[in-house]
Each structure stands twice: as C-alpha cells, then as structure tokens.
Amino acid sequence: MPRSLRIFEEFFRARKIAKLTGSFVKGLIPYTFNVYFPDGKFEGARGFSVSSVGRPPSTVEPFMIDERKVTPELVVFWVMKRLYAQKLLP
C-alpha cells in the first residue's frame, strides 16, 4: 500500500473528518480524488469524485453503497479499486 494511503488510513481511525482528499501523478498528469461523508459520519452516506489538471471534480458518485460496516481498510480498498477501474493506476 502506498505511504500516502497508509497516512489516510491512520487519519480515518480518528473518524473526525467529512472529506478525504488524495492526489497522485500518472505520467505527467496530476490527479486529485475526494471521498465525501456528507452526513459527517464515517458510517453514513459516502460519495467519490476525481479530477485532473486543476479541473473541477467529476460528478460526485455514490461510493461503497453496499457496505454496512465501514472500516478505514475498506475505504482505502474501495478508493484503490475505483482508481484501478478508471485506469488511473497501473
């Protein structure tokens, strides 16, 4: 697991956030992703968006809708899965 995602996982354990933001570079293009917790609760509703080169985020999509018990490890797993599915990670 990349160091930056380990940091996010540790931060999640505090469960005091409403949004997770991360970034990475593919080729020469910088990308940013966001995981939203609109209810302000880790176990509540969740959304995901991704953007590149200073553009506004993509449409906020539902994220982890079938997961009832949410752990920091699951959030990191689903972020990685989403980025691989969009072919943003090798």
N, C-alpha and C positions, 0 to 999 in steps of 0.2 A: 504494500500500500504506500502511495506517495506520502512524503513527510507532511505536506500541506493538509492532506485528508486526515492524517492522524491528529493534527492540531485541531481540526474541526470537530473530530470525534470527542476529543477531550473537552472542548468548549461546550459541545452538546450536553455533556454529562451534567453541567450546571443547570441546564434547561431554563435559562433566563433570557432567551432570545426570541425574536419574532421573524427573523430572516437570517439565512445562511448565505453568504456570498463567497464565491471562489473564483479563481482565474487560472488560466494556463495558456500556453502558446503552442499552436500547431503550425509547423513550418515557420513562417514569419508573421502569422496572423494571431493576435491576442484575442482570447475569448473570455467571457465572464458568464458565470451561471449563478442563479439565485434559487433557493428553496424558501418558500414563504410559509409562514404559520399565521394566517390571518386572525385566528382566534387568540393568538398569543400563547397557545398551549402546544406543547410538543406532540401530544396525542390527538389534537384537534384536526381541523381541515389543513390540507397541505397543497401547495402549488409549486410549479417549476417553470423557469424560463432560462433562456440562453441568448447571448448576444455576442457580436464580434465587432472589432474596429470602431468602438465608440458609438455604434448604432444602438437605438433603444432596444430593450429586451423583446424577445419574441412574445407571442401571446402566452399568457400565464396558463399553463396546462395543469389539470389535476395530477396529483403525484401521490403514489402509494395508496390509492383509494381502497384497496382490498386488505390492507394491513391494519389489524386491530391493535396489536401490541407493538408499539414502535420503540426501537432501541437505537442508540447512536450508530451501532454497527449496521443496522438495516438501512438507515438513512444514507450512510456512506455507500453501502452496496447498491442501493437504487440510483443514487447520483451517478456512480460509475457505470451502471447498466444503461442508464439513459444516454450518457455521453458516448458510450460504445455503440449503441443502437443508431445514434445520429452520425456515426462515423467521424466523431470529433476526436476520439482517442484511438491510437493504433491497435 
